[in-house]
Amino acid sequence: MPEHHPEYFSVEQVAELLGLHVRTVRGYVRDGRLRGVRIGKQYRIARRDFEAFTGAPAAAEEPAAAAPPGPLHAEASAVVQIEAVGVREAARLSNTLLAVAAGPRGGPVPLRVETLHNEERSTLKVIVLGSPADAAELLLLIHSLTAEGRQA
């Protein structure tokens, strides 16, 4: 029987695949960060748009018996909201985090960072996707950068 790869995902499916809350994914679609099509009262995300958003092909569901032997693979995702961030500070933080994410990594999973500054609310959202170790390292950097900025 041929494998079926869905061409469109629901918001719920994308949320589950990325380990995010459904409302977060809906927000990405509404903000235009993740391309989606509204059909009736629901959004649908095309496979190619999902893959463009994540930078990796959407994993096809495979039976557990088909899993290759070897070490388990884990990925982490996190959304950090930083409050009271002006335009210049948001640009500085974003550039720093993007530069760190673009640097050399030890593992096979690329570290992805997306940032979104809301000037009206003075907030900066940082989305981190990658290996748990790389994501944790970047989260510690965010903590360090935001703690230093507030103490000065």
LUMGU-988093 format. One record per residue (C-alpha): residue in one letter; z, x, y. Coordinates in pm, whole numbers, plus 50000, padded with zeros to 5 digits. Example, Ala and Ser with C-alpha at 12.3 -4.5 7.8 and 13.67 -1.06 7.14 Angstrom:
A507805123049550/S507145136749894/
//
This chain:
M500005000050000/P499055015550337/E501795024550584/H502095001250882/H502745017251220/P503424991151489/E501224994551795/Y503824977552017/F507604979852025/S510124955152160/V512714966852410/E515304963552134/Q513304986151901/V512845012752172/A516575011152253/E517435016451887/L514935045051846/L516325062952153/G519965054352097/L520155036852433/H521415002952545/V518794975352570/R519574970752940/T518875007553003/V515425004752843/R514684972753039/G515644991453356/Y513235019653268/V510444994153225/R511274976053551/D511485009353741/G508125020253599/R509615050453417/L508575035553083/R505335016353083/G505604981752934/V503744948752934/R505474915652992/I504454889652736/G506144856752811/K509784865052875/Q509784897852684/Y508494933052739/R506374951352485/I505934989152493/A502745003852348/R503185031852096/R501225056152319/D503455047552618/F506585052652409/E505255086152287/A504365096552643/F507875087352760/T509645106652484/G507165135252456/A507045130952078/P505295107851834/A507205076551738/A508705082251396/A507355059651129/E510045043550920/E510085059350579/P512045049550272/A515215069950224/A513855084049897/A510925099850085/A513215120950307/P512495157950256/P515295179550121/G516995202750367/P519215200850669/L519625168250856/H517945164651193/A519935151451489/E518965143351847/A521175132652136/S520515111452440/A522755106952740/V522555090153077/V524735104553352/Q525175087053686/I526355108453974/E527725089754276/A527575098054648/V524525120754624/G522335126154928/V518625134254920/R519045172054954/E521835174154697/A519845152154455/A516825175154489/R518995206154437/L520665191554126/S517375178453985/N515575211654034/T518435230953875/L518625208153570/L514845207453522/A514705245553543/V517455249253284/A515755224153053/A512445242853082/G514115275652978/P514045290152627/R515855270552356/G517015281852015/G516215249951825/P513025231551734/V513835201151952/P512735204252316/L515305195352579/R514015168152813/V515565159053145/E514545130353371/T516155123553707/L516065093553937/H517635093354283/N518435059754441/E518635067354811/E520035032954902/R522955036054661/S523275073954691/T523225077854313/L521445102254088/K520775092453726/V520125120653483/I518665112653140/V519075139952880/L517235140252545/G517445168852295/S519515185152025/P523235177152040/A524065213652121/D521495216352402/A522455182252544/A526145191652538/E525375224452715/L523455206052986/L526195179853022/L528735207653075/L526445222353341/I526235188453515/H530025186253506/S530345221153647/L527775215453924/T529265182354031/A532885194954015/E532005226054222/G530105205354479/R533085182454538/Q535685210054566/A533835230254827/
//
